[in-house]
Amino acid sequence: MTGHLTTKSDVYSFGVVLLEVLTGRRSVDKKRPPGEQNLVAWARPYLSDRRRLYQLVDPRLGLNYSVRGVQKVAQICHHCLNRDSKSRPMMDEVVKHLTPLQDLNDMAAASYRPRSSPRGKARR
């Protein structure tokens, strides 16, 4: 972090906001346990692991979301939050990848796959 505001720092900030939407959490939450207070630091390992990715999803959504949509949003977050600012996408590229996700709304029920909840109980 250079402390300079650039278009790439805007992309990082957008990645944080997108992650807040995906998780239903705040970017900094002092009420959470120490390892979970910084949203980006907590979420980073989940964003790059498809098997653990769904632990990020806002639990208030239940199973009412598109699996493919979550995967794509997580991928976009992962790229936007890249530590190397030069490796972050341009905002027009982010928009290009987000735009088709609007059409996934109707696929939520079709993409449902039973899986175990974090507590080990099957979610239906």
Backbone as XML, in Angstrom:
<?xml version="1.0"?>
<chain id="A" units="angstrom">
  <residue number="1" name="MET">
    <atom name="N" x="0.831" y="-1.181" z="0.000"/>
    <atom name="CA" x="0.000" y="0.000" z="0.000"/>
    <atom name="C" x="0.879" y="1.248" z="0.000"/>
  </residue>
  <residue number="2" name="THR">
    <atom name="N" x="0.624" y="2.080" z="-0.972"/>
    <atom name="CA" x="1.437" y="3.287" z="-1.115"/>
    <atom name="C" x="0.811" y="4.502" z="-0.456"/>
  </residue>
  <residue number="3" name="GLY">
    <atom name="N" x="-0.479" y="4.447" z="-0.185"/>
    <atom name="CA" x="-1.174" y="5.600" z="0.354"/>
    <atom name="C" x="-1.640" y="6.551" z="-0.733"/>
  </residue>
  <residue number="4" name="HIS">
    <atom name="N" x="-1.322" y="6.225" z="-1.995"/>
    <atom name="CA" x="-1.740" y="7.049" z="-3.127"/>
    <atom name="C" x="-3.068" y="6.538" z="-3.659"/>
  </residue>
  <residue number="5" name="LEU">
    <atom name="N" x="-3.951" y="7.463" z="-3.996"/>
    <atom name="CA" x="-5.237" y="7.088" z="-4.573"/>
    <atom name="C" x="-5.092" y="6.996" z="-6.084"/>
  </residue>
  <residue number="6" name="THR">
    <atom name="N" x="-5.436" y="5.826" z="-6.607"/>
    <atom name="CA" x="-5.336" y="5.575" z="-8.043"/>
    <atom name="C" x="-6.591" y="4.836" z="-8.492"/>
  </residue>
  <residue number="7" name="THR">
    <atom name="N" x="-6.704" y="4.629" z="-9.782"/>
    <atom name="CA" x="-7.838" y="3.833" z="-10.271"/>
    <atom name="C" x="-7.740" y="2.409" z="-9.737"/>
  </residue>
  <residue number="8" name="LYS">
    <atom name="N" x="-6.524" y="1.926" z="-9.530"/>
    <atom name="CA" x="-6.351" y="0.566" z="-9.008"/>
    <atom name="C" x="-6.715" y="0.486" z="-7.522"/>
  </residue>
  <residue number="9" name="SER">
    <atom name="N" x="-6.543" y="1.581" z="-6.786"/>
    <atom name="CA" x="-6.998" y="1.570" z="-5.385"/>
    <atom name="C" x="-8.520" y="1.626" z="-5.338"/>
  </residue>
  <residue number="10" name="ASP">
    <atom name="N" x="-9.125" y="2.283" z="-6.327"/>
    <atom name="CA" x="-10.590" y="2.269" z="-6.434"/>
    <atom name="C" x="-11.100" y="0.855" z="-6.704"/>
  </residue>
  <residue number="11" name="VAL">
    <atom name="N" x="-10.382" y="0.124" z="-7.542"/>
    <atom name="CA" x="-10.757" y="-1.265" z="-7.845"/>
    <atom name="C" x="-10.673" y="-2.105" z="-6.576"/>
  </residue>
  <residue number="12" name="TYR">
    <atom name="N" x="-9.622" y="-1.899" z="-5.786"/>
    <atom name="CA" x="-9.488" y="-2.619" z="-4.515"/>
    <atom name="C" x="-10.679" y="-2.298" z="-3.614"/>
  </residue>
  <residue number="13" name="SER">
    <atom name="N" x="-11.016" y="-1.022" z="-3.505"/>
    <atom name="CA" x="-12.150" y="-0.610" z="-2.667"/>
    <atom name="C" x="-13.451" y="-1.234" z="-3.151"/>
  </residue>
  <residue number="14" name="PHE">
    <atom name="N" x="-13.627" y="-1.294" z="-4.460"/>
    <atom name="CA" x="-14.819" y="-1.933" z="-5.004"/>
    <atom name="C" x="-14.827" y="-3.415" z="-4.639"/>
  </residue>
  <residue number="15" name="GLY">
    <atom name="N" x="-13.668" y="-4.051" z="-4.669"/>
    <atom name="CA" x="-13.565" y="-5.455" z="-4.268"/>
    <atom name="C" x="-13.998" y="-5.659" z="-2.822"/>
  </residue>
  <residue number="16" name="VAL">
    <atom name="N" x="-13.655" y="-4.711" z="-1.965"/>
    <atom name="CA" x="-14.071" y="-4.776" z="-0.560"/>
    <atom name="C" x="-15.589" y="-4.667" z="-0.460"/>
  </residue>
  <residue number="17" name="VAL">
    <atom name="N" x="-16.174" y="-3.721" z="-1.186"/>
    <atom name="CA" x="-17.636" y="-3.549" z="-1.160"/>
    <atom name="C" x="-18.327" y="-4.802" z="-1.699"/>
  </residue>
  <residue number="18" name="LEU">
    <atom name="N" x="-17.810" y="-5.358" z="-2.779"/>
    <atom name="CA" x="-18.379" y="-6.576" z="-3.356"/>
    <atom name="C" x="-18.289" y="-7.733" z="-2.358"/>
  </residue>
  <residue number="19" name="LEU">
    <atom name="N" x="-17.186" y="-7.801" z="-1.634"/>
    <atom name="CA" x="-17.017" y="-8.831" z="-0.608"/>
    <atom name="C" x="-18.003" y="-8.628" z="0.541"/>
  </residue>
  <residue number="20" name="GLU">
    <atom name="N" x="-18.266" y="-7.384" z="0.898"/>
    <atom name="CA" x="-19.269" y="-7.092" z="1.926"/>
    <atom name="C" x="-20.646" y="-7.583" z="1.484"/>
  </residue>
  <residue number="21" name="VAL">
    <atom name="N" x="-20.970" y="-7.381" z="0.221"/>
    <atom name="CA" x="-22.261" y="-7.837" z="-0.310"/>
    <atom name="C" x="-22.332" y="-9.363" z="-0.286"/>
  </residue>
  <residue number="22" name="LEU">
    <atom name="N" x="-21.265" y="-10.015" z="-0.705"/>
    <atom name="CA" x="-21.221" y="-11.476" z="-0.750"/>
    <atom name="C" x="-21.354" y="-12.104" z="0.636"/>
  </residue>
  <residue number="23" name="THR">
    <atom name="N" x="-20.697" y="-11.505" z="1.612"/>
    <atom name="CA" x="-20.634" y="-12.103" z="2.948"/>
    <atom name="C" x="-21.676" y="-11.574" z="3.926"/>
  </residue>
  <residue number="24" name="GLY">
    <atom name="N" x="-22.181" y="-10.373" z="3.668"/>
    <atom name="CA" x="-23.089" y="-9.744" z="4.621"/>
    <atom name="C" x="-22.356" y="-9.211" z="5.840"/>
  </residue>
  <residue number="25" name="ARG">
    <atom name="N" x="-21.044" y="-9.068" z="5.723"/>
    <atom name="CA" x="-20.219" y="-8.572" z="6.831"/>
    <atom name="C" x="-19.672" y="-7.188" z="6.516"/>
  </residue>
  <residue number="26" name="ARG">
    <atom name="N" x="-19.239" y="-6.503" z="7.559"/>
    <atom name="CA" x="-18.585" y="-5.205" z="7.401"/>
    <atom name="C" x="-17.104" y="-5.428" z="7.117"/>
  </residue>
  <residue number="27" name="SER">
    <atom name="N" x="-16.471" y="-4.438" z="6.502"/>
    <atom name="CA" x="-15.049" y="-4.584" z="6.165"/>
    <atom name="C" x="-14.181" y="-4.678" z="7.415"/>
  </residue>
  <residue number="28" name="VAL">
    <atom name="N" x="-14.569" y="-3.989" z="8.469"/>
    <atom name="CA" x="-13.888" y="-4.091" z="9.768"/>
    <atom name="C" x="-14.978" y="-4.208" z="10.823"/>
  </residue>
  <residue number="29" name="ASP">
    <atom name="N" x="-14.871" y="-5.254" z="11.629"/>
    <atom name="CA" x="-15.885" y="-5.485" z="12.663"/>
    <atom name="C" x="-15.189" y="-5.950" z="13.938"/>
  </residue>
  <residue number="30" name="LYS">
    <atom name="N" x="-15.003" y="-5.019" z="14.860"/>
    <atom name="CA" x="-14.293" y="-5.305" z="16.118"/>
    <atom name="C" x="-15.068" y="-6.258" z="17.028"/>
  </residue>
  <residue number="31" name="LYS">
    <atom name="N" x="-16.344" y="-6.515" z="16.720"/>
    <atom name="CA" x="-17.140" y="-7.430" z="17.536"/>
    <atom name="C" x="-16.862" y="-8.891" z="17.190"/>
  </residue>
  <residue number="32" name="ARG">
    <atom name="N" x="-16.180" y="-9.120" z="16.090"/>
    <atom name="CA" x="-15.865" y="-10.490" z="15.663"/>
    <atom name="C" x="-14.590" y="-10.967" z="16.350"/>
  </residue>
  <residue number="33" name="PRO">
    <atom name="N" x="-14.360" y="-12.285" z="16.344"/>
    <atom name="CA" x="-13.114" y="-12.817" z="16.917"/>
    <atom name="C" x="-11.892" y="-12.223" z="16.200"/>
  </residue>
  <residue number="34" name="PRO">
    <atom name="N" x="-10.736" y="-12.182" z="16.854"/>
    <atom name="CA" x="-9.545" y="-11.529" z="16.287"/>
    <atom name="C" x="-9.212" y="-11.916" z="14.839"/>
  </residue>
  <residue number="35" name="GLY">
    <atom name="N" x="-9.310" y="-13.162" z="14.465"/>
    <atom name="CA" x="-8.971" y="-13.572" z="13.102"/>
    <atom name="C" x="-10.015" y="-13.223" z="12.059"/>
  </residue>
  <residue number="36" name="GLU">
    <atom name="N" x="-11.150" y="-12.670" z="12.500"/>
    <atom name="CA" x="-12.241" y="-12.361" z="11.577"/>
    <atom name="C" x="-12.593" y="-10.876" z="11.540"/>
  </residue>
  <residue number="37" name="GLN">
    <atom name="N" x="-11.845" y="-10.044" z="12.251"/>
    <atom name="CA" x="-12.186" y="-8.621" z="12.333"/>
    <atom name="C" x="-11.951" y="-7.876" z="11.027"/>
  </residue>
  <residue number="38" name="ASN">
    <atom name="N" x="-10.918" y="-8.233" z="10.293"/>
    <atom name="CA" x="-10.628" y="-7.626" z="8.994"/>
    <atom name="C" x="-11.195" y="-8.546" z="7.921"/>
  </residue>
  <residue number="39" name="LEU">
    <atom name="N" x="-12.224" y="-8.094" z="7.229"/>
    <atom name="CA" x="-12.942" y="-8.931" z="6.272"/>
    <atom name="C" x="-12.033" y="-9.472" z="5.175"/>
  </residue>
  <residue number="40" name="VAL">
    <atom name="N" x="-11.204" y="-8.630" z="4.590"/>
    <atom name="CA" x="-10.351" y="-9.068" z="3.482"/>
    <atom name="C" x="-9.361" y="-10.126" z="3.953"/>
  </residue>
  <residue number="41" name="ALA">
    <atom name="N" x="-8.715" y="-9.893" z="5.077"/>
    <atom name="CA" x="-7.746" y="-10.864" z="5.597"/>
    <atom name="C" x="-8.421" y="-12.194" z="5.910"/>
  </residue>
  <residue number="42" name="TRP">
    <atom name="N" x="-9.615" y="-12.140" z="6.477"/>
    <atom name="CA" x="-10.347" y="-13.365" z="6.812"/>
    <atom name="C" x="-10.799" y="-14.102" z="5.552"/>
  </residue>
  <residue number="43" name="ALA">
    <atom name="N" x="-11.287" y="-13.366" z="4.565"/>
    <atom name="CA" x="-11.894" y="-13.981" z="3.379"/>
    <atom name="C" x="-10.886" y="-14.457" z="2.347"/>
  </residue>
  <residue number="44" name="ARG">
    <atom name="N" x="-9.721" y="-13.877" z="2.305"/>
    <atom name="CA" x="-8.750" y="-14.174" z="1.247"/>
    <atom name="C" x="-8.536" y="-15.672" z="1.014"/>
  </residue>
  <residue number="45" name="PRO">
    <atom name="N" x="-8.311" y="-16.492" z="2.043"/>
    <atom name="CA" x="-8.100" y="-17.930" z="1.793"/>
    <atom name="C" x="-9.329" y="-18.627" z="1.202"/>
  </residue>
  <residue number="46" name="TYR">
    <atom name="N" x="-10.514" y="-18.153" z="1.528"/>
    <atom name="CA" x="-11.743" y="-18.762" z="1.017"/>
    <atom name="C" x="-11.970" y="-18.417" z="-0.453"/>
  </residue>
  <residue number="47" name="LEU">
    <atom name="N" x="-11.562" y="-17.229" z="-0.853"/>
    <atom name="CA" x="-11.808" y="-16.765" z="-2.221"/>
    <atom name="C" x="-11.105" y="-17.619" z="-3.264"/>
  </residue>
  <residue number="48" name="SER">
    <atom name="N" x="-9.987" y="-18.196" z="-2.894"/>
    <atom name="CA" x="-9.220" y="-18.984" z="-3.860"/>
    <atom name="C" x="-9.433" y="-20.492" z="-3.702"/>
  </residue>
  <residue number="49" name="ASP">
    <atom name="N" x="-10.365" y="-20.898" z="-2.860"/>
    <atom name="CA" x="-10.619" y="-22.325" z="-2.624"/>
    <atom name="C" x="-12.093" y="-22.618" z="-2.874"/>
  </residue>
  <residue number="50" name="ARG">
    <atom name="N" x="-12.392" y="-23.219" z="-4.008"/>
    <atom name="CA" x="-13.793" y="-23.471" z="-4.390"/>
    <atom name="C" x="-14.544" y="-24.320" z="-3.370"/>
  </residue>
  <residue number="51" name="ARG">
    <atom name="N" x="-13.850" y="-25.217" z="-2.700"/>
    <atom name="CA" x="-14.529" y="-26.080" z="-1.724"/>
    <atom name="C" x="-14.940" y="-25.308" z="-0.477"/>
  </residue>
  <residue number="52" name="ARG">
    <atom name="N" x="-14.193" y="-24.295" z="-0.124"/>
    <atom name="CA" x="-14.485" y="-23.521" z="1.084"/>
    <atom name="C" x="-15.222" y="-22.218" z="0.784"/>
  </residue>
  <residue number="53" name="LEU">
    <atom name="N" x="-15.341" y="-21.903" z="-0.473"/>
    <atom name="CA" x="-15.921" y="-20.643" z="-0.918"/>
    <atom name="C" x="-17.286" y="-20.356" z="-0.311"/>
  </residue>
  <residue number="54" name="TYR">
    <atom name="N" x="-18.113" y="-21.369" z="-0.189"/>
    <atom name="CA" x="-19.497" y="-21.167" z="0.251"/>
    <atom name="C" x="-19.598" y="-20.808" z="1.731"/>
  </residue>
  <residue number="55" name="GLN">
    <atom name="N" x="-18.506" y="-20.947" z="2.467"/>
    <atom name="CA" x="-18.487" y="-20.513" z="3.860"/>
    <atom name="C" x="-18.483" y="-18.981" z="3.949"/>
  </residue>
  <residue number="56" name="LEU">
    <atom name="N" x="-18.200" y="-18.328" z="2.831"/>
    <atom name="CA" x="-18.209" y="-16.863" z="2.773"/>
    <atom name="C" x="-19.604" y="-16.285" z="2.599"/>
  </residue>
  <residue number="57" name="VAL">
    <atom name="N" x="-20.478" y="-17.043" z="1.965"/>
    <atom name="CA" x="-21.785" y="-16.515" z="1.568"/>
    <atom name="C" x="-22.607" y="-16.119" z="2.790"/>
  </residue>
  <residue number="58" name="ASP">
    <atom name="N" x="-23.224" y="-14.962" z="2.693"/>
    <atom name="CA" x="-24.089" y="-14.448" z="3.752"/>
    <atom name="C" x="-25.093" y="-15.529" z="4.146"/>
  </residue>
  <residue number="59" name="PRO">
    <atom name="N" x="-25.050" y="-16.008" z="5.389"/>
    <atom name="CA" x="-25.951" y="-17.086" z="5.809"/>
    <atom name="C" x="-27.431" y="-16.706" z="5.723"/>
  </residue>
  <residue number="60" name="ARG">
    <atom name="N" x="-27.721" y="-15.418" z="5.695"/>
    <atom name="CA" x="-29.119" y="-14.993" z="5.578"/>
    <atom name="C" x="-29.713" y="-15.345" z="4.219"/>
  </residue>
  <residue number="61" name="LEU">
    <atom name="N" x="-28.863" y="-15.672" z="3.256"/>
    <atom name="CA" x="-29.356" y="-16.068" z="1.936"/>
    <atom name="C" x="-29.870" y="-17.502" z="1.915"/>
  </residue>
  <residue number="62" name="GLY">
    <atom name="N" x="-29.496" y="-18.277" z="2.939"/>
    <atom name="CA" x="-29.862" y="-19.690" z="2.917"/>
    <atom name="C" x="-29.230" y="-20.318" z="1.693"/>
  </residue>
  <residue number="63" name="LEU">
    <atom name="N" x="-30.028" y="-20.992" z="0.899"/>
    <atom name="CA" x="-29.532" y="-21.556" z="-0.359"/>
    <atom name="C" x="-30.134" y="-20.829" z="-1.558"/>
  </residue>
  <residue number="64" name="ASN">
    <atom name="N" x="-30.601" y="-19.634" z="-1.338"/>
    <atom name="CA" x="-31.257" y="-18.859" z="-2.395"/>
    <atom name="C" x="-30.259" y="-18.001" z="-3.162"/>
  </residue>
  <residue number="65" name="TYR">
    <atom name="N" x="-29.323" y="-18.651" z="-3.818"/>
    <atom name="CA" x="-28.351" y="-17.943" z="-4.642"/>
    <atom name="C" x="-27.853" y="-18.870" z="-5.741"/>
  </residue>
  <residue number="66" name="SER">
    <atom name="N" x="-27.314" y="-18.275" z="-6.757"/>
    <atom name="CA" x="-26.735" y="-19.021" z="-7.863"/>
    <atom name="C" x="-25.319" y="-19.449" z="-7.482"/>
  </residue>
  <residue number="67" name="VAL">
    <atom name="N" x="-25.059" y="-20.736" z="-7.539"/>
    <atom name="CA" x="-23.722" y="-21.246" z="-7.229"/>
    <atom name="C" x="-22.710" y="-20.644" z="-8.199"/>
  </residue>
  <residue number="68" name="ARG">
    <atom name="N" x="-23.063" y="-20.632" z="-9.462"/>
    <atom name="CA" x="-22.158" y="-20.063" z="-10.468"/>
    <atom name="C" x="-21.941" y="-18.573" z="-10.208"/>
  </residue>
  <residue number="69" name="GLY">
    <atom name="N" x="-22.997" y="-17.883" z="-9.809"/>
    <atom name="CA" x="-22.881" y="-16.462" z="-9.498"/>
    <atom name="C" x="-21.927" y="-16.206" z="-8.345"/>
  </residue>
  <residue number="70" name="VAL">
    <atom name="N" x="-22.031" y="-17.016" z="-7.303"/>
    <atom name="CA" x="-21.122" y="-16.880" z="-6.153"/>
    <atom name="C" x="-19.686" y="-17.131" z="-6.595"/>
  </residue>
  <residue number="71" name="GLN">
    <atom name="N" x="-19.489" y="-18.147" z="-7.411"/>
    <atom name="CA" x="-18.139" y="-18.451" z="-7.893"/>
    <atom name="C" x="-17.559" y="-17.285" z="-8.683"/>
  </residue>
  <residue number="72" name="LYS">
    <atom name="N" x="-18.362" y="-16.700" z="-9.562"/>
    <atom name="CA" x="-17.885" y="-15.585" z="-10.384"/>
    <atom name="C" x="-17.623" y="-14.341" z="-9.534"/>
  </residue>
  <residue number="73" name="VAL">
    <atom name="N" x="-18.522" y="-14.037" z="-8.604"/>
    <atom name="CA" x="-18.330" y="-12.865" z="-7.738"/>
    <atom name="C" x="-17.073" y="-13.049" z="-6.892"/>
  </residue>
  <residue number="74" name="ALA">
    <atom name="N" x="-16.864" y="-14.240" z="-6.365"/>
    <atom name="CA" x="-15.662" y="-14.508" z="-5.570"/>
    <atom name="C" x="-14.404" y="-14.348" z="-6.418"/>
  </residue>
  <residue number="75" name="GLN">
    <atom name="N" x="-14.473" y="-14.799" z="-7.650"/>
    <atom name="CA" x="-13.333" y="-14.666" z="-8.561"/>
    <atom name="C" x="-13.038" y="-13.183" z="-8.828"/>
  </residue>
  <residue number="76" name="ILE">
    <atom name="N" x="-14.078" y="-12.411" z="-9.040"/>
    <atom name="CA" x="-13.908" y="-10.970" z="-9.263"/>
    <atom name="C" x="-13.313" y="-10.313" z="-8.015"/>
  </residue>
  <residue number="77" name="CYS">
    <atom name="N" x="-13.845" y="-10.654" z="-6.843"/>
    <atom name="CA" x="-13.296" y="-10.128" z="-5.577"/>
    <atom name="C" x="-11.814" y="-10.462" z="-5.465"/>
  </residue>
  <residue number="78" name="HIS">
    <atom name="N" x="-11.491" y="-11.712" z="-5.734"/>
    <atom name="CA" x="-10.106" y="-12.188" z="-5.633"/>
    <atom name="C" x="-9.178" y="-11.325" z="-6.496"/>
  </residue>
  <residue number="79" name="HIS">
    <atom name="N" x="-9.597" y="-11.036" z="-7.721"/>
    <atom name="CA" x="-8.771" y="-10.223" z="-8.621"/>
    <atom name="C" x="-8.709" y="-8.765" z="-8.167"/>
  </residue>
  <residue number="80" name="CYS">
    <atom name="N" x="-9.833" y="-8.221" z="-7.736"/>
    <atom name="CA" x="-9.864" y="-6.823" z="-7.279"/>
    <atom name="C" x="-9.014" y="-6.610" z="-6.031"/>
  </residue>
  <residue number="81" name="LEU">
    <atom name="N" x="-8.934" y="-7.630" z="-5.185"/>
    <atom name="CA" x="-8.227" y="-7.518" z="-3.909"/>
    <atom name="C" x="-6.777" y="-7.983" z="-3.994"/>
  </residue>
  <residue number="82" name="ASN">
    <atom name="N" x="-6.277" y="-8.145" z="-5.194"/>
    <atom name="CA" x="-4.896" y="-8.574" z="-5.385"/>
    <atom name="C" x="-3.957" y="-7.608" z="-4.668"/>
  </residue>
  <residue number="83" name="ARG">
    <atom name="N" x="-3.001" y="-8.156" z="-3.951"/>
    <atom name="CA" x="-2.052" y="-7.308" z="-3.216"/>
    <atom name="C" x="-1.210" y="-6.449" z="-4.163"/>
  </residue>
  <residue number="84" name="ASP">
    <atom name="N" x="-0.953" y="-6.978" z="-5.353"/>
    <atom name="CA" x="-0.191" y="-6.247" z="-6.363"/>
    <atom name="C" x="-1.155" y="-5.399" z="-7.190"/>
  </residue>
  <residue number="85" name="SER">
    <atom name="N" x="-1.111" y="-4.101" z="-7.000"/>
    <atom name="CA" x="-2.079" y="-3.224" z="-7.670"/>
    <atom name="C" x="-2.013" y="-3.341" z="-9.190"/>
  </residue>
  <residue number="86" name="LYS">
    <atom name="N" x="-0.847" y="-3.619" z="-9.734"/>
    <atom name="CA" x="-0.710" y="-3.745" z="-11.189"/>
    <atom name="C" x="-1.445" y="-4.969" z="-11.723"/>
  </residue>
  <residue number="87" name="SER">
    <atom name="N" x="-1.696" y="-5.942" z="-10.872"/>
    <atom name="CA" x="-2.390" y="-7.164" z="-11.289"/>
    <atom name="C" x="-3.906" y="-7.054" z="-11.160"/>
  </residue>
  <residue number="88" name="ARG">
    <atom name="N" x="-4.383" y="-5.983" z="-10.567"/>
    <atom name="CA" x="-5.833" y="-5.788" z="-10.440"/>
    <atom name="C" x="-6.417" y="-5.414" z="-11.799"/>
  </residue>
  <residue number="89" name="PRO">
    <atom name="N" x="-7.649" y="-5.833" z="-12.050"/>
    <atom name="CA" x="-8.271" y="-5.486" z="-13.335"/>
    <atom name="C" x="-8.657" y="-4.011" z="-13.376"/>
  </residue>
  <residue number="90" name="MET">
    <atom name="N" x="-8.922" y="-3.536" z="-14.565"/>
    <atom name="CA" x="-9.485" y="-2.198" z="-14.731"/>
    <atom name="C" x="-10.981" y="-2.302" z="-14.432"/>
  </residue>
  <residue number="91" name="MET">
    <atom name="N" x="-11.595" y="-1.209" z="-14.054"/>
    <atom name="CA" x="-13.008" y="-1.232" z="-13.675"/>
    <atom name="C" x="-13.908" y="-1.649" z="-14.830"/>
  </residue>
  <residue number="92" name="ASP">
    <atom name="N" x="-13.564" y="-1.276" z="-16.062"/>
    <atom name="CA" x="-14.402" y="-1.681" z="-17.191"/>
    <atom name="C" x="-14.400" y="-3.194" z="-17.374"/>
  </residue>
  <residue number="93" name="GLU">
    <atom name="N" x="-13.283" y="-3.828" z="-17.028"/>
    <atom name="CA" x="-13.206" y="-5.291" z="-17.082"/>
    <atom name="C" x="-14.076" y="-5.916" z="-15.982"/>
  </residue>
  <residue number="94" name="VAL">
    <atom name="N" x="-14.067" y="-5.318" z="-14.807"/>
    <atom name="CA" x="-14.907" y="-5.791" z="-13.700"/>
    <atom name="C" x="-16.377" y="-5.705" z="-14.104"/>
  </residue>
  <residue number="95" name="VAL">
    <atom name="N" x="-16.765" y="-4.576" z="-14.675"/>
    <atom name="CA" x="-18.153" y="-4.388" z="-15.120"/>
    <atom name="C" x="-18.512" y="-5.428" z="-16.178"/>
  </residue>
  <residue number="96" name="LYS">
    <atom name="N" x="-17.591" y="-5.685" z="-17.090"/>
    <atom name="CA" x="-17.822" y="-6.667" z="-18.154"/>
    <atom name="C" x="-18.113" y="-8.051" z="-17.569"/>
  </residue>
  <residue number="97" name="HIS">
    <atom name="N" x="-17.445" y="-8.406" z="-16.479"/>
    <atom name="CA" x="-17.651" y="-9.714" z="-15.847"/>
    <atom name="C" x="-18.873" y="-9.740" z="-14.934"/>
  </residue>
  <residue number="98" name="LEU">
    <atom name="N" x="-19.227" y="-8.603" z="-14.366"/>
    <atom name="CA" x="-20.397" y="-8.541" z="-13.484"/>
    <atom name="C" x="-21.717" y="-8.495" z="-14.254"/>
  </residue>
  <residue number="99" name="THR">
    <atom name="N" x="-21.730" y="-7.836" z="-15.379"/>
    <atom name="CA" x="-22.968" y="-7.622" z="-16.130"/>
    <atom name="C" x="-23.733" y="-8.911" z="-16.430"/>
  </residue>
  <residue number="100" name="PRO">
    <atom name="N" x="-23.098" y="-9.973" z="-16.926"/>
    <atom name="CA" x="-23.855" y="-11.201" z="-17.216"/>
    <atom name="C" x="-24.440" y="-11.868" z="-15.970"/>
  </residue>
  <residue number="101" name="LEU">
    <atom name="N" x="-23.924" y="-11.539" z="-14.806"/>
    <atom name="CA" x="-24.402" y="-12.173" z="-13.575"/>
    <atom name="C" x="-25.821" y="-11.742" z="-13.230"/>
  </residue>
  <residue number="102" name="GLN">
    <atom name="N" x="-26.275" y="-10.646" z="-13.795"/>
    <atom name="CA" x="-27.658" y="-10.213" z="-13.570"/>
    <atom name="C" x="-28.645" y="-11.269" z="-14.047"/>
  </residue>
  <residue number="103" name="ASP">
    <atom name="N" x="-28.276" y="-12.001" z="-15.084"/>
    <atom name="CA" x="-29.154" y="-13.016" z="-15.663"/>
    <atom name="C" x="-29.150" y="-14.323" z="-14.877"/>
  </residue>
  <residue number="104" name="LEU">
    <atom name="N" x="-28.247" y="-14.477" z="-13.924"/>
    <atom name="CA" x="-28.172" y="-15.712" z="-13.140"/>
    <atom name="C" x="-29.226" y="-15.767" z="-12.055"/>
  </residue>
  <residue number="105" name="ASN">
    <atom name="N" x="-29.928" y="-14.694" z="-11.821"/>
    <atom name="CA" x="-30.956" y="-14.635" z="-10.785"/>
    <atom name="C" x="-31.962" y="-15.773" z="-10.919"/>
  </residue>
  <residue number="106" name="ASP">
    <atom name="N" x="-32.359" y="-16.083" z="-12.143"/>
    <atom name="CA" x="-33.343" y="-17.139" z="-12.376"/>
    <atom name="C" x="-32.760" y="-18.533" z="-12.193"/>
  </residue>
  <residue number="107" name="MET">
    <atom name="N" x="-31.447" y="-18.641" z="-12.105"/>
    <atom name="CA" x="-30.813" y="-19.949" z="-12.010"/>
    <atom name="C" x="-30.611" y="-20.409" z="-10.577"/>
  </residue>
  <residue number="108" name="ALA">
    <atom name="N" x="-30.978" y="-19.613" z="-9.603"/>
    <atom name="CA" x="-30.693" y="-19.954" z="-8.209"/>
    <atom name="C" x="-31.213" y="-21.332" z="-7.839"/>
  </residue>
  <residue number="109" name="ALA">
    <atom name="N" x="-32.452" y="-21.635" z="-8.114"/>
    <atom name="CA" x="-33.017" y="-22.934" z="-7.758"/>
    <atom name="C" x="-32.407" y="-24.042" z="-8.599"/>
  </residue>
  <residue number="110" name="ALA">
    <atom name="N" x="-32.118" y="-23.767" z="-9.860"/>
    <atom name="CA" x="-31.571" y="-24.790" z="-10.749"/>
    <atom name="C" x="-30.148" y="-25.172" z="-10.372"/>
  </residue>
  <residue number="111" name="SER">
    <atom name="N" x="-29.409" y="-24.276" z="-9.737"/>
    <atom name="CA" x="-28.021" y="-24.582" z="-9.407"/>
    <atom name="C" x="-27.874" y="-25.152" z="-8.000"/>
  </residue>
  <residue number="112" name="TYR">
    <atom name="N" x="-28.980" y="-25.397" z="-7.332"/>
    <atom name="CA" x="-28.955" y="-25.918" z="-5.968"/>
    <atom name="C" x="-28.299" y="-27.286" z="-5.925"/>
  </residue>
  <residue number="113" name="ARG">
    <atom name="N" x="-27.361" y="-27.442" z="-5.006"/>
    <atom name="CA" x="-26.731" y="-28.729" z="-4.732"/>
    <atom name="C" x="-26.735" y="-28.905" z="-3.224"/>
  </residue>
  <residue number="114" name="PRO">
    <atom name="N" x="-27.292" y="-30.007" z="-2.719"/>
    <atom name="CA" x="-27.229" y="-30.214" z="-1.272"/>
    <atom name="C" x="-25.775" y="-30.247" z="-0.816"/>
  </residue>
  <residue number="115" name="ARG">
    <atom name="N" x="-25.515" y="-29.631" z="0.280"/>
    <atom name="CA" x="-24.167" y="-29.630" z="0.841"/>
    <atom name="C" x="-24.277" y="-29.564" z="2.348"/>
  </residue>
  <residue number="116" name="SER">
    <atom name="N" x="-23.184" y="-29.787" z="3.005"/>
    <atom name="CA" x="-23.184" y="-29.726" z="4.463"/>
    <atom name="C" x="-22.998" y="-28.298" z="4.912"/>
  </residue>
  <residue number="117" name="SER">
    <atom name="N" x="-23.686" y="-27.944" z="5.969"/>
    <atom name="CA" x="-23.504" y="-26.621" z="6.552"/>
    <atom name="C" x="-22.232" y="-26.649" z="7.380"/>
  </residue>
  <residue number="118" name="PRO">
    <atom name="N" x="-21.722" y="-25.500" z="7.793"/>
    <atom name="CA" x="-20.526" y="-25.471" z="8.629"/>
    <atom name="C" x="-20.697" y="-26.252" z="9.930"/>
  </residue>
  <residue number="119" name="ARG">
    <atom name="N" x="-21.943" y="-26.474" z="10.343"/>
    <atom name="CA" x="-22.163" y="-27.214" z="11.584"/>
    <atom name="C" x="-22.290" y="-28.713" z="11.321"/>
  </residue>
  <residue number="120" name="GLY">
    <atom name="N" x="-22.161" y="-29.128" z="10.060"/>
    <atom name="CA" x="-22.190" y="-30.543" z="9.739"/>
    <atom name="C" x="-23.562" y="-31.094" z="9.416"/>
  </residue>
  <residue number="121" name="LYS">
    <atom name="N" x="-24.608" y="-30.288" z="9.491"/>
    <atom name="CA" x="-25.953" y="-30.747" z="9.170"/>
    <atom name="C" x="-26.226" y="-30.459" z="7.703"/>
  </residue>
  <residue number="122" name="ALA">
    <atom name="N" x="-26.915" y="-31.360" z="7.055"/>
    <atom name="CA" x="-27.260" y="-31.136" z="5.656"/>
    <atom name="C" x="-28.240" y="-29.981" z="5.563"/>
  </residue>
  <residue number="123" name="ARG">
    <atom name="N" x="-27.995" y="-29.086" z="4.627"/>
    <atom name="CA" x="-28.887" y="-27.945" z="4.417"/>
    <atom name="C" x="-29.795" y="-28.278" z="3.250"/>
  </residue>
  <residue number="124" name="ARG">
    <atom name="N" x="-31.068" y="-28.042" z="3.390"/>
    <atom name="CA" x="-32.026" y="-28.317" z="2.316"/>
    <atom name="C" x="-32.808" y="-27.092" z="1.980"/>
  </residue>
</chain>
